[in-house]
Amino acid sequence: MTFLDYAPAPESTSILNLKPSYGLFIGGKFVDSSGSTFDTISPSTEKKITTVSHATEDDVDRAVKAARAAYDKTWSKLSGSERGKYLFRIARIIQERSRELAVAETLDNGKPIRETRDVDLPLVAAWFFYYAGWADKLEYAGLGPNPQALGVAAQIVPWNFPLLMLAWKIAPALAAGNTVVLKPAETTPLTALLFAEICQQAGLPDGVVNIITGAGAAGAALVSHPGINKLAFTGSTPVGRQIASTLAGTGTKVTLELGGKGANIIFDDAAIDQAIEGIVSGIFFNQGHVCCAGSRLLVQENIHDDVVHRLQKRLSTLRLGDPLDKNTDIGAVNSKVQLERITELVGSGEGEGATRWTSACAIPEKGFWFAPTVFTDVHTSHRIAREEIFGPVLSVMTFRTPEEAVAKANNTPYGLSAGIWTEKASRMLAIADKLRAGVIWANTFNKFDPASPFGGYQESGYGREGGRHGLAAYLSPSDQKAGGK
Ligand code: NAD
């Protein structure tokens, strides 16, 4: 042990009270699936956590029917303030059970406990509190005097922020008066199943929230079910495209939150040490599994060497390892498949001539890991400059003038996020105005707030989540009755 090594500080898993297997949560109860089962594993140890179910088409049908019945018989009959009471109750239970939920998320996803404890869980509770407050104020949402719920909302979420993405979807849907069927990703179903228990604990009327687990086939069955009025999807662009084509012309309202290749732009007047922290949180937070990650670093040419040197020095201090250890900065990659994707793209970066630097940290024997990596000498034509890597890998490019920075930042088929680092507020505003991205941060990165709308355009999808805008996705602007499919 060297002088500055940290002693291990593992968070205990004894707070978890998991069942050996989980069915589906339909109509307020855990029921058996008519399909097969699969194990959910911890990506840091490859050990089984519990067994979950593959929902079949019949199961999806049962869940949609349960959501419809709950909508018709109970949820649509409640006043906004009554719905709000349930949401406030759920928010408080999430706070009470936050340590347990953080441990479960870290175990199932691989992200550090420091992040689940200090970022994911506080935001999950904040999302429910925020939308609970909206439930009895829908006439102020900007959609006319008497906006109406849509009916049954089908919701599909990815594995990178499992419980947070659930909160982004379920909180506004329920506040607006819809009932839901939600499918978590196949590698991270655990916190959605614990959330089902929280719905029971909160006394939420049966069928208002239904959780079905499974892989892409279960998601596809949900998308094509004729009984849904709304589809909200967060995930990859190819699957989003498929969903858009399945639902085109059906009248089902669709929100797509897809991939990104965000530019983080550093001008030579920026506070460099502060910018280094922003670069780190922009791409190495959550192992880089972040749709709005600042995965392309655009540095003004005259400060390139200094920034890269300071960044490498800072990255060398990040600790990779057991995500349940409170000292860990970089956890496990979520799955073997994702690790293979990252490895393949990093190989392409080397093959195409970019210069690779990887932090010299020890990699645990078991589990899926990728050390923080920085590519310099990157050209805009390289795959690592164009494709979403979704891992702890940064592609560094340079620019000389603000115009060149904007042109390079916008040279992407995506349009989700961007960051600007400069001392001058006038420059921030002028550049932000020209960037084609849904969310732009200045002198910070990866900051989220339930009151702030989030979403992209081009291949990053359409629709907004968060804020008043996020309600619009679950409301019809007129007095029309909700679609009774
Ligand atoms: P993915 O598209 O493979 O899977 C996302 C979800 O869709 C999972 O639940 C999966 O089971 C389901 N699914 C897969 N095939 C389906 C199909 N044919 N029909 C219906 N559902 C299907 O994406 P992923 O690899 O889990 O997640 C990573 C992607 O998500 C990245 O591209 C990332 O940028 C994106 N993402 C976007 C946002 C955002 O807000 N824009 C947020 C987080 C992640």
Residues whose N, C-alpha, C, O or C-beta is under 5 A from the ligand:
A	BS01	NAD	I156 V157 P158 W159 K183 P184 A185 E186 G214 A215 G216 G219 A220 T234 G235 S236 T237 V239 E257 L258 G259 G260 C291 S460
